[in-house]
Amino acid sequence: MKYLMMIGLISGSFLMCYAQQGQRQRPNYDRMKEEGYNPNNDSLLRMNHFMTEIWEPEVPLVEAAEKPGDAPSDAIVLFDGSDIDKEWEETAGYGPNSGFKPATWIIQDGAMQSVRGSGSLSTKRKFTDFQLHIEWKTPSEITGEGQGRGNSGVYLQGLYELQVLDSYNNRTYRNGQAGALYKQYAPLVNVSRGPGEWQSYDIVYTAPRFGNDSTTYFTPPRVTAFHNGVLIQNNVALRGPTTYIGIPEYLVQEHGPGSIMLQQHGNPVAFRNVWIREL
C-alpha cells in the first residue's frame, strides 16, 4: 500500500509540473514519449528524469557587476562616495535611547571617515537577512598598539560586531583582532593588509528567529565572512549580542530588523563602496 501511495504521489507531482506551460522553453513532449512517457497510460510506473525536473518559476535574473566587488544590479548602494546623509545617520549619544543626528563624518577621496568627537553611523534602513560588501582602511600613520590601532567595527543589525582593526603586525587577543566576531569567534586566518591599504569584508548574515521565549534564540544569528576574499568565518552561530564585558547569552532579547552600524572608536577609520543585498 505504501508503495502504491508513493507511486501515486510521484505521478501526481509529475503531471502537475507539466500542466504549467513555460513562456520561454516548454518540455519536449516528443522526446518524453521516446523515453517512455505516455500521458494516457495511468499504469505507467517507470521513473524517468523528467519527474524530477522543475521548470517554474524561473530563477530571477541578476546582472553581475563588471568589476569584482562592485554592486550587482539588485543591490542597495549604502554609500556611493558622495552622500552620507542619504542612507546614514549618526548616533547623538550613548545608549539605545540616545537618538540620531545628521552625520558629522567627513568625505575624503570618495570615502567616509570618522572624526574626533563624532558618533557611530547607522543606516536609516533596517535589514533582516542580507549579503553585505564593505571596504575599509585604517590610518597609514601608525599610532598606538593592540586595540588602540585602527579600531572600528561593522555591527550587523546594530548588535553583532565584526571587528575592524589594524591587525598587520599588531598582536592583540585573538577574538578581538580584525575579522573576529568580537569576543566570540576569532577569524580562521589573519589576512590583514598594511596600514593605509584598502581592505574588504563580504558578509552573509542570517538573522535570528525567536520562539515563545523572547530571551532565547529559536535559531541563532549566523555569519559567514570573507576578509580580502579569504574565508574567515564559516557559518558560525552567534551566542548573543556583542559585549565588551559579560556573557553574550545573558543579553539576548527578541528583536526584528536592524541597522548596519559603523563604530566610531576614536580612530579615523575610512569606509567606501558599501552595498547590501536583502536575502
Backbone bond lengths (Angstrom), bond angles and torsions (degrees), N, CA, C in turn:
res aa  C-N    CA-C-N  psi(-1)  N-CA   C-N-CA  omega(-1)  CA-C   N-CA-C  phi
1 M - - - 1.460 - - 1.525 110.80 -
2 K 1.380 116.46 -45.57 1.464 119.32 179.43 1.523 111.05 -60.99
3 Y 1.359 115.45 -36.87 1.460 119.14 179.47 1.513 110.89 -63.43
4 L 1.342 116.72 -44.87 1.460 120.14 -179.39 1.526 111.05 -65.28
5 M 1.342 116.85 -37.44 1.462 119.19 177.95 1.521 111.02 -64.59
6 M 1.340 116.47 -39.37 1.456 119.76 179.68 1.511 110.71 -65.11
7 I 1.314 116.80 -43.02 1.468 120.81 178.92 1.523 109.98 -62.99
8 G 1.334 116.24 -39.11 1.449 119.73 179.24 1.516 112.20 -64.06
9 L 1.336 115.59 -40.61 1.467 119.43 178.69 1.517 111.45 -65.14
10 I 1.341 116.14 -43.01 1.466 120.03 179.90 1.519 110.53 -63.26
11 S 1.334 115.79 -46.56 1.469 119.78 -178.45 1.521 110.63 -64.86
12 G 1.356 116.53 -39.68 1.451 119.42 179.59 1.508 112.37 -65.05
13 S 1.335 116.01 -42.84 1.464 119.60 178.67 1.511 110.92 -63.43
14 F 1.331 115.87 -38.97 1.460 121.33 -179.69 1.519 111.20 -62.46
15 L 1.341 116.16 -46.60 1.459 119.75 -178.06 1.525 111.06 -67.71
16 M 1.340 117.51 -36.56 1.473 120.30 177.67 1.512 111.08 -65.73
17 C 1.337 116.69 -38.82 1.465 120.65 -179.04 1.509 110.91 -60.06
18 Y 1.330 116.63 -44.27 1.461 119.98 -175.10 1.518 113.67 -89.00
19 A 1.341 116.43 1.75 1.461 118.16 172.78 1.526 110.93 -74.92
20 Q 1.354 116.12 -23.17 1.455 120.12 177.47 1.523 109.83 -82.04
21 Q 1.320 116.00 139.80 1.453 121.19 -178.61 1.527 108.75 -104.85
22 G 1.338 118.75 113.51 1.463 122.93 178.08 1.525 111.21 -67.42
23 Q 1.326 116.02 145.72 1.455 120.16 -178.35 1.515 111.94 -79.34
24 R 1.345 116.74 -31.82 1.463 118.44 -173.36 1.530 112.94 -101.50
25 Q 1.329 116.46 -34.17 1.457 118.66 -178.80 1.523 108.46 -149.16
26 R 1.307 116.94 126.28 1.459 121.43 -177.74 1.526 109.94 -104.55
27 P 1.335 115.54 154.11 1.471 118.22 177.43 1.518 111.33 -58.01
28 N 1.291 116.46 145.66 1.458 122.84 179.35 1.532 108.28 -87.46
29 Y 1.340 115.99 93.01 1.464 119.74 -175.20 1.524 112.23 -68.18
30 D 1.327 116.43 -31.37 1.475 118.09 178.32 1.524 110.24 -63.12
31 R 1.331 114.98 -43.43 1.469 118.59 179.23 1.528 110.46 -67.08
32 M 1.324 116.33 -36.60 1.460 120.17 178.97 1.528 111.07 -61.44
33 K 1.331 115.85 -41.61 1.467 119.21 179.67 1.519 110.68 -66.64
34 E 1.364 116.29 -37.72 1.455 119.68 178.10 1.523 111.23 -61.67
35 E 1.342 116.03 -30.90 1.452 119.49 -177.37 1.522 112.57 -92.93
36 G 1.319 116.62 8.18 1.452 119.28 170.76 1.504 116.62 110.91
37 Y 1.337 118.50 -0.03 1.451 119.41 -179.23 1.523 110.32 -83.09
38 N 1.318 116.08 129.10 1.458 122.13 179.12 1.527 107.64 -130.83
39 P 1.356 117.98 102.24 1.471 120.25 -175.92 1.517 113.26 -63.83
40 N 1.346 118.48 -16.95 1.463 121.74 -179.41 1.509 112.75 -94.65
41 N 1.328 116.92 0.19 1.456 120.62 -176.81 1.528 108.96 -108.46
42 D 1.341 116.35 98.01 1.459 120.15 -177.39 1.521 112.36 -70.86
43 S 1.306 117.25 -13.46 1.465 119.69 -177.19 1.525 111.74 -90.02
44 L 1.354 117.33 2.26 1.461 120.67 -179.20 1.531 110.06 -63.84
45 L 1.317 116.98 122.35 1.451 121.64 -178.29 1.521 111.80 -118.52
46 R 1.331 117.77 -8.28 1.461 119.79 -174.05 1.527 110.31 -75.48
47 M 1.334 116.78 129.01 1.455 122.69 179.56 1.521 109.08 -77.64
48 N 1.339 116.98 142.18 1.460 120.57 171.32 1.521 108.83 -139.55
49 H 1.327 116.99 172.32 1.460 120.75 -171.66 1.517 113.20 -68.33
50 F 1.346 118.56 -21.46 1.453 120.85 -179.53 1.531 111.59 -64.09
51 M 1.323 116.64 -28.09 1.451 120.44 -176.53 1.526 112.64 -67.61
52 T 1.316 118.12 -17.48 1.464 120.98 -178.17 1.527 112.39 -114.66
53 E 1.335 117.61 13.29 1.458 121.60 178.06 1.522 109.82 -97.58
54 I 1.329 116.81 125.27 1.463 122.74 179.75 1.521 108.48 -107.74
55 W 1.325 116.86 123.97 1.461 122.21 -175.40 1.520 113.48 -105.34
56 E 1.300 117.36 -31.45 1.459 120.89 -174.47 1.527 110.68 -125.89
57 P 1.322 118.57 145.03 1.463 126.21 -6.74 1.520 111.41 -77.94
58 E 1.330 116.15 158.00 1.454 120.05 178.87 1.524 111.10 -67.99
59 V 1.324 116.69 151.74 1.460 122.03 177.13 1.527 108.65 -66.47
60 P 1.350 118.48 131.51 1.474 120.44 -179.12 1.525 112.00 -58.46
61 L 1.309 115.03 144.82 1.459 121.49 -179.13 1.522 109.85 -93.79
62 V 1.330 116.65 126.02 1.464 123.00 175.17 1.519 108.07 -125.43
63 E 1.318 116.10 133.19 1.457 120.46 179.89 1.524 109.50 -88.55
64 A 1.314 116.22 120.70 1.458 121.10 179.79 1.527 110.48 -71.62
65 A 1.318 115.86 154.35 1.460 120.67 177.37 1.521 109.88 -70.88
66 E 1.324 116.26 149.52 1.460 120.00 178.34 1.522 111.66 -67.26
67 K 1.329 116.43 -35.53 1.456 121.21 -178.71 1.521 109.38 -107.39
68 P 1.332 118.82 126.98 1.468 120.36 177.85 1.524 111.49 -54.51
69 G 1.328 115.44 134.65 1.455 120.54 -178.64 1.506 113.88 97.93
70 D 1.337 117.35 -18.94 1.458 119.96 176.88 1.529 110.13 -82.40
71 A 1.315 116.35 166.04 1.456 121.38 -172.52 1.525 111.76 -74.09
72 P 1.341 117.94 133.32 1.466 120.88 171.38 1.521 110.29 -73.58
73 S 1.315 116.35 175.57 1.466 120.53 -170.64 1.517 113.92 -67.26
74 D 1.335 118.98 -23.35 1.469 120.26 -177.64 1.524 113.01 -100.17
75 A 1.321 117.82 11.11 1.460 120.99 -177.78 1.527 111.80 -84.38
76 I 1.313 115.79 153.92 1.462 123.10 169.42 1.516 106.94 -96.75
77 V 1.320 117.40 119.04 1.461 121.25 -179.80 1.531 107.82 -82.94
78 L 1.327 116.16 115.92 1.460 121.38 -176.84 1.526 112.50 -90.60
79 F 1.330 117.30 -20.78 1.461 120.45 172.46 1.520 108.51 -155.11
80 D 1.334 115.44 121.38 1.462 121.32 -176.22 1.521 112.99 -104.96
81 G 1.339 116.72 7.58 1.452 120.04 178.40 1.504 114.88 98.18
82 S 1.337 117.47 -1.02 1.467 118.18 -173.71 1.519 115.19 -133.67
83 D 1.329 118.95 -23.64 1.458 119.93 -172.18 1.529 109.32 -140.40
84 I 1.327 116.34 113.60 1.464 120.25 177.83 1.530 110.53 -82.65
85 D 1.333 116.71 -41.91 1.457 121.34 -169.34 1.527 113.71 -68.68
86 K 1.310 118.05 -17.26 1.466 120.08 -179.70 1.523 111.38 -62.48
87 E 1.320 117.49 -42.71 1.463 120.91 -174.72 1.530 114.03 -117.68
88 W 1.348 117.51 -10.89 1.457 120.07 -170.90 1.519 111.79 -124.41
89 E 1.326 115.47 153.23 1.448 122.96 170.24 1.525 108.17 -139.85
90 E 1.308 115.49 159.90 1.465 120.52 -172.73 1.522 110.73 -108.49
91 T 1.314 115.91 140.20 1.457 119.26 176.71 1.523 109.39 -64.78
92 A 1.328 115.71 137.55 1.460 120.76 -176.20 1.522 112.75 -91.14
93 G 1.313 116.76 -2.72 1.463 120.75 -179.65 1.514 109.55 -178.45
94 Y 1.318 116.66 -154.26 1.451 121.47 -179.37 1.526 109.66 -111.82
95 G 1.316 115.63 149.46 1.446 120.34 179.07 1.509 112.15 98.46
96 P 1.350 117.01 159.85 1.471 121.77 -174.21 1.518 113.94 -67.89
97 N 1.333 118.57 -19.19 1.456 121.34 -177.11 1.526 112.54 -110.07
98 S 1.332 116.51 23.45 1.466 119.95 -175.51 1.522 112.93 -78.22
99 G 1.329 117.60 -19.21 1.454 120.51 179.46 1.523 112.60 82.54
100 F 1.343 114.46 -176.53 1.462 120.29 -175.21 1.522 110.19 -133.18
101 K 1.328 114.82 162.35 1.459 122.41 177.25 1.521 108.16 -145.97
102 P 1.342 118.77 166.59 1.470 119.99 176.03 1.534 111.03 -58.33
103 A 1.322 115.84 148.00 1.463 120.82 -175.50 1.521 111.90 -66.63
104 T 1.333 115.20 138.83 1.465 121.22 174.35 1.523 111.64 -107.47
105 W 1.352 116.73 2.50 1.456 119.49 174.17 1.535 108.40 -62.29
106 I 1.330 116.40 153.36 1.457 120.40 -179.80 1.517 110.29 -100.92
107 I 1.323 115.61 156.73 1.466 121.48 172.78 1.517 107.68 -105.17
108 Q 1.314 115.62 123.82 1.457 121.67 -178.37 1.520 109.42 -139.41
109 D 1.333 116.70 121.09 1.467 122.14 -179.53 1.526 111.97 54.44
110 G 1.328 115.86 41.96 1.464 120.47 176.10 1.510 114.91 75.94
111 A 1.333 117.52 12.71 1.460 121.63 179.49 1.520 109.27 -125.88
112 M 1.331 116.90 151.52 1.467 120.46 174.51 1.513 108.67 -98.81
113 Q 1.328 115.13 134.66 1.459 120.87 -171.24 1.521 110.51 -132.97
114 S 1.321 115.35 135.06 1.455 120.01 178.15 1.518 110.40 -70.52
115 V 1.321 115.93 151.83 1.459 121.61 179.56 1.523 108.47 -129.50
116 R 1.316 115.41 162.12 1.454 120.36 -179.51 1.536 110.84 -58.18
117 G 1.298 115.63 130.16 1.452 120.82 179.54 1.508 115.24 90.19
118 S 1.323 118.10 -7.53 1.466 120.57 179.43 1.524 109.87 -80.68
119 G 1.328 115.50 165.52 1.456 121.00 175.18 1.514 110.85 -100.99
120 S 1.310 116.38 -176.81 1.453 121.24 175.75 1.522 110.20 -75.31
121 L 1.333 116.46 154.74 1.463 121.30 177.71 1.526 110.15 -98.87
122 S 1.326 116.32 141.25 1.461 122.00 174.33 1.518 109.49 -130.46
123 T 1.313 116.51 143.97 1.457 119.26 175.96 1.521 110.39 -70.54
124 K 1.315 115.44 143.81 1.457 120.01 175.42 1.528 110.36 -69.89
125 R 1.316 116.36 -32.13 1.466 120.33 176.43 1.524 109.69 -80.77
126 K 1.321 115.16 155.35 1.458 120.95 177.23 1.523 108.79 -120.13
127 F 1.322 115.24 147.98 1.460 120.84 -170.83 1.530 111.13 -132.43
128 T 1.328 114.74 158.47 1.467 121.08 176.20 1.537 108.38 -111.88
129 D 1.318 117.94 -92.19 1.466 120.87 176.92 1.526 108.46 -94.98
130 F 1.343 116.67 139.95 1.458 117.20 -175.60 1.525 112.73 -162.12
131 Q 1.326 113.84 165.45 1.467 124.49 166.63 1.527 106.16 -112.42
132 L 1.328 116.90 125.68 1.452 121.65 -176.43 1.520 110.44 -122.46
133 H 1.341 115.78 132.99 1.464 121.72 172.90 1.519 107.79 -117.40
134 I 1.333 115.95 133.17 1.453 120.42 179.05 1.527 108.95 -150.78
135 E 1.318 115.65 139.78 1.458 121.34 177.70 1.518 109.01 -114.24
136 W 1.329 116.77 141.75 1.458 120.68 -174.21 1.531 110.84 -144.16
137 K 1.326 114.09 158.94 1.470 120.28 -177.50 1.523 109.09 -145.80
138 T 1.335 115.62 129.13 1.458 120.27 173.92 1.527 108.78 -87.78
139 P 1.335 118.23 162.78 1.469 120.15 -176.93 1.532 112.80 -59.36
140 S 1.334 115.34 142.65 1.470 120.16 178.29 1.522 111.55 -72.53
141 E 1.314 116.12 -27.55 1.463 119.93 177.00 1.524 109.28 -87.53
142 I 1.314 116.35 118.85 1.457 120.91 -175.66 1.522 110.21 -79.50
143 T 1.307 116.26 121.42 1.463 122.39 171.22 1.527 107.24 -134.01
144 G 1.311 116.59 138.61 1.455 120.53 179.61 1.514 112.29 80.15
145 E 1.313 114.98 -178.75 1.460 121.93 179.00 1.512 109.09 -151.47
146 G 1.333 115.28 166.85 1.458 119.72 -179.38 1.514 111.87 58.75
147 Q 1.331 116.28 -130.08 1.458 121.86 -178.12 1.526 113.10 -72.22
148 G 1.329 117.54 -9.71 1.458 120.84 -179.45 1.505 113.86 -92.47
149 R 1.328 117.58 15.80 1.470 120.89 -175.64 1.525 110.50 -123.98
150 G 1.331 116.55 102.56 1.471 121.11 176.77 1.511 113.27 66.79
151 N 1.327 117.60 40.02 1.459 121.78 -173.90 1.524 111.43 -86.07
152 S 1.320 115.79 130.08 1.453 124.08 171.59 1.518 106.63 -160.08
153 G 1.309 117.26 -165.21 1.455 119.54 178.55 1.512 111.18 -170.77
154 V 1.333 115.74 152.54 1.460 122.45 173.71 1.521 106.59 -107.09
155 Y 1.335 115.67 112.75 1.464 120.87 -178.94 1.524 109.82 -95.87
156 L 1.322 116.06 125.51 1.456 123.38 179.58 1.524 108.06 -91.15
157 Q 1.326 116.26 124.99 1.460 123.31 -173.29 1.531 111.02 56.31
158 G 1.311 117.15 24.55 1.452 121.69 177.89 1.515 114.31 70.66
159 L 1.344 117.95 7.98 1.463 121.24 -171.57 1.523 114.49 -127.50
160 Y 1.313 117.57 -29.57 1.457 121.28 -168.98 1.529 108.76 -119.42
161 E 1.340 116.98 115.34 1.460 121.33 -169.40 1.526 113.38 -97.32
162 L 1.332 115.05 127.47 1.454 122.08 164.51 1.525 106.20 -97.82
163 Q 1.321 116.16 115.68 1.452 121.27 -169.33 1.527 113.26 -68.52
164 V 1.326 115.23 136.85 1.463 123.20 169.39 1.526 106.54 -110.41
165 L 1.331 116.14 128.25 1.457 120.71 -177.06 1.521 108.66 -162.31
166 D 1.319 116.60 151.07 1.459 120.61 170.26 1.524 107.36 -77.96
167 S 1.331 115.68 96.78 1.467 120.91 -178.68 1.522 112.12 -106.25
168 Y 1.338 116.20 24.43 1.463 120.99 177.19 1.532 107.67 -90.19
169 N 1.331 115.86 109.86 1.468 121.30 -176.46 1.524 111.35 52.60
170 N 1.336 115.38 43.62 1.463 120.91 -178.24 1.520 108.30 -140.71
171 R 1.316 117.49 96.16 1.463 122.34 -174.67 1.525 110.98 -75.90
172 T 1.332 115.85 136.50 1.453 123.44 171.81 1.523 107.06 -151.02
173 Y 1.318 118.49 -176.21 1.462 119.58 178.68 1.525 108.87 -65.03
174 R 1.328 115.44 140.02 1.467 121.35 -168.19 1.524 112.95 -64.06
175 N 1.337 117.57 -31.49 1.469 118.94 179.28 1.524 112.34 -89.93
176 G 1.355 115.34 19.68 1.453 119.98 174.97 1.514 112.64 -133.87
177 Q 1.341 117.38 6.14 1.459 120.02 179.51 1.520 110.10 -83.65
178 A 1.327 116.76 176.29 1.465 121.04 179.61 1.524 110.32 -56.00
179 G 1.321 115.42 134.00 1.463 120.44 179.36 1.509 114.18 89.28
180 A 1.344 117.72 -5.43 1.461 120.40 176.42 1.519 110.46 -77.68
181 L 1.313 117.00 143.01 1.452 121.07 162.95 1.520 103.64 -82.42
182 Y 1.300 115.25 102.22 1.455 123.93 -156.90 1.528 113.58 -48.93
183 K 1.324 114.28 124.06 1.468 125.61 177.85 1.532 113.06 66.16
184 Q 1.361 117.01 9.46 1.460 118.73 178.38 1.529 112.60 -122.12
185 Y 1.333 117.55 -51.20 1.463 120.15 -178.13 1.522 109.95 -134.89
186 A 1.314 116.33 123.01 1.457 120.14 170.76 1.526 108.99 -70.48
187 P 1.330 118.66 154.31 1.463 119.44 175.15 1.528 110.06 -67.88
188 L 1.320 115.49 153.31 1.465 119.78 179.08 1.526 111.53 -63.67
189 V 1.330 115.69 -35.65 1.466 121.67 178.73 1.519 108.62 -145.36
190 N 1.329 116.03 161.50 1.461 122.19 175.62 1.528 108.04 -103.42
191 V 1.322 116.94 109.32 1.467 120.99 -179.56 1.528 110.45 -117.03
192 S 1.327 115.80 31.36 1.460 120.97 -177.02 1.523 111.82 -66.46
193 R 1.328 114.28 139.54 1.451 121.11 170.96 1.525 109.12 -89.64
194 G 1.330 115.71 170.90 1.445 120.76 -175.61 1.514 113.86 -70.17
195 P 1.319 117.88 165.51 1.461 122.23 177.59 1.524 111.12 -54.93
196 G 1.331 116.55 137.64 1.457 121.49 178.55 1.507 114.76 83.01
197 E 1.349 118.65 -2.17 1.469 121.65 178.18 1.534 109.45 -96.99
198 W 1.327 114.93 142.63 1.454 119.37 178.76 1.527 110.63 -72.62
199 Q 1.330 114.98 138.49 1.461 122.40 179.17 1.525 108.48 -130.52
200 S 1.320 116.79 165.55 1.458 119.96 -177.78 1.521 111.51 -134.30
201 Y 1.323 114.09 147.70 1.459 122.83 167.10 1.523 108.07 -118.96
202 D 1.321 115.92 135.39 1.465 122.71 168.75 1.517 106.18 -122.07
203 I 1.320 115.97 119.37 1.458 122.18 -168.82 1.522 109.67 -124.00
204 V 1.322 116.22 132.68 1.466 121.91 170.64 1.526 106.60 -113.12
205 Y 1.318 115.40 121.75 1.463 120.62 -172.53 1.524 110.02 -125.39
206 T 1.342 115.36 131.65 1.460 122.19 172.94 1.514 108.08 -114.68
207 A 1.312 116.77 118.77 1.466 121.80 -175.77 1.525 111.03 -68.91
208 P 1.322 116.37 156.37 1.459 119.55 177.73 1.523 111.72 -71.93
209 R 1.310 114.51 156.62 1.454 121.93 170.59 1.525 107.77 -118.91
210 F 1.328 115.21 147.19 1.451 120.90 -176.80 1.521 109.70 -118.77
211 G 1.332 115.24 144.98 1.451 120.88 174.33 1.516 109.96 -96.24
212 N 1.314 116.74 -138.83 1.461 120.99 -179.75 1.522 111.98 -74.39
213 D 1.329 116.89 -24.23 1.452 121.10 -179.14 1.523 109.09 -91.39
214 S 1.320 118.00 114.38 1.457 121.99 -174.64 1.522 112.99 -76.76
215 T 1.325 118.10 -6.35 1.465 120.97 -180.00 1.524 112.07 -113.23
216 T 1.339 116.70 15.24 1.457 121.68 178.51 1.525 109.09 -137.52
217 Y 1.328 116.26 135.44 1.459 119.35 176.47 1.522 110.46 -71.33
218 F 1.319 117.10 132.95 1.467 120.53 166.44 1.523 108.26 -74.41
219 T 1.339 116.43 -47.08 1.465 122.63 165.78 1.526 106.40 -131.31
220 P 1.334 119.04 130.75 1.465 121.16 -174.40 1.524 111.97 -75.98
221 P 1.324 117.30 162.77 1.466 119.78 172.38 1.518 109.85 -65.19
222 R 1.327 115.89 143.48 1.469 120.58 -178.91 1.522 109.76 -127.41
223 V 1.339 114.94 144.09 1.459 121.04 -176.41 1.518 110.23 -133.88
224 T 1.327 115.05 131.92 1.464 123.06 165.61 1.519 106.02 -119.45
225 A 1.331 117.23 132.27 1.461 119.65 -175.45 1.517 111.28 -140.18
226 F 1.332 114.57 143.29 1.461 123.08 174.95 1.527 108.51 -117.85
227 H 1.316 116.29 133.37 1.462 122.21 176.76 1.519 107.47 -112.97
228 N 1.318 116.13 116.85 1.468 121.40 -176.52 1.529 111.56 53.07
229 G 1.336 114.80 38.98 1.463 121.26 176.70 1.508 115.22 83.71
230 V 1.333 118.41 0.94 1.461 122.53 -177.17 1.531 109.66 -110.08
231 L 1.334 117.18 132.70 1.460 121.39 -179.53 1.527 110.17 -64.34
232 I 1.333 116.48 124.22 1.468 120.14 179.24 1.535 112.69 -122.27
233 Q 1.348 117.62 -21.22 1.462 121.87 175.16 1.523 107.17 -134.94
234 N 1.327 116.06 122.29 1.462 120.66 -171.16 1.529 111.01 -111.15
235 N 1.329 116.44 86.08 1.458 123.01 174.74 1.531 111.32 52.69
236 V 1.332 116.53 48.44 1.458 120.23 -178.31 1.520 110.29 -81.89
237 A 1.328 116.29 148.09 1.460 122.98 177.88 1.523 108.97 -97.60
238 L 1.325 116.33 120.47 1.454 120.45 -178.68 1.525 110.67 -76.00
239 R 1.315 115.01 144.04 1.460 121.52 -177.65 1.523 112.01 -81.23
240 G 1.325 116.55 -24.90 1.456 122.14 -177.96 1.509 109.21 170.61
241 P 1.334 117.98 -176.15 1.455 120.85 177.55 1.526 112.14 -60.38
242 T 1.318 116.28 157.44 1.457 121.83 179.14 1.527 110.18 -68.76
243 T 1.327 115.79 135.24 1.448 120.93 175.45 1.521 109.11 -141.45
244 Y 1.308 115.95 143.65 1.468 121.45 178.73 1.522 110.48 -77.83
245 I 1.334 115.61 -42.76 1.458 121.87 177.23 1.524 108.05 -127.03
246 G 1.316 117.19 125.71 1.453 119.44 176.78 1.513 113.02 126.42
247 I 1.312 115.65 -176.19 1.459 124.12 -176.29 1.522 108.72 -107.20
248 P 1.346 118.67 120.56 1.473 121.01 -176.03 1.525 113.93 -54.83
249 E 1.342 117.26 -37.95 1.462 120.14 -176.73 1.531 112.24 -59.25
250 Y 1.333 117.53 -29.08 1.458 120.55 -177.35 1.532 112.41 -77.48
251 L 1.326 117.00 -9.50 1.459 121.14 -176.92 1.528 113.41 -103.45
252 V 1.330 117.01 1.24 1.465 120.19 -177.31 1.527 109.97 -67.04
253 Q 1.323 115.65 125.57 1.457 122.93 173.54 1.525 108.30 -139.97
254 E 1.311 116.12 141.02 1.468 120.27 -177.92 1.523 110.25 -58.09
255 H 1.329 115.72 136.25 1.462 120.68 178.22 1.515 109.53 -149.20
256 G 1.307 114.91 163.38 1.456 121.61 177.26 1.509 111.08 -106.84
257 P 1.339 118.23 -147.97 1.466 121.29 179.22 1.521 111.16 -57.17
258 G 1.331 116.20 151.66 1.455 120.62 -178.54 1.514 111.94 -143.23
259 S 1.320 115.63 169.28 1.459 122.46 -176.61 1.522 111.81 -84.23
260 I 1.329 115.14 161.43 1.461 121.63 163.41 1.525 106.10 -86.76
261 M 1.322 116.81 129.33 1.456 119.82 -179.28 1.520 109.93 -121.20
262 L 1.334 116.57 136.05 1.458 123.10 175.03 1.519 107.24 -107.85
263 Q 1.314 115.35 118.39 1.450 121.24 -171.48 1.527 112.54 -76.56
264 Q 1.324 115.25 135.56 1.453 121.99 168.56 1.529 106.43 -97.21
265 H 1.335 115.90 114.42 1.461 120.48 -174.39 1.524 110.93 -124.23
266 G 1.326 116.14 24.68 1.451 119.90 175.71 1.513 115.37 90.33
267 N 1.338 117.37 -3.36 1.467 121.42 178.50 1.520 109.54 -114.52
268 P 1.341 118.80 141.32 1.472 121.76 -178.71 1.529 112.36 -77.85
269 V 1.330 115.93 75.13 1.464 122.06 178.98 1.525 108.58 -88.96
270 A 1.337 117.21 139.59 1.462 122.52 -177.08 1.530 110.55 -110.33
271 F 1.332 115.70 149.98 1.459 122.58 179.66 1.531 109.75 -133.77
272 R 1.329 116.06 145.26 1.457 120.91 177.12 1.529 109.36 -150.97
273 N 1.345 115.36 172.40 1.475 122.97 175.16 1.533 111.49 45.61
274 V 1.322 115.12 61.64 1.467 121.33 -178.15 1.528 108.87 -103.72
275 W 1.327 116.25 119.83 1.451 119.95 176.25 1.522 110.28 -144.31
276 I 1.332 114.97 159.70 1.454 120.53 -174.04 1.525 109.88 -142.26
277 R 1.315 116.13 145.70 1.458 122.79 174.84 1.531 107.71 -120.70
278 E 1.318 116.59 122.19 1.457 119.52 176.30 1.526 109.34 -76.17
279 L 1.311 116.02 135.34 1.465 121.73 -176.36 1.531 110.94 -109.37
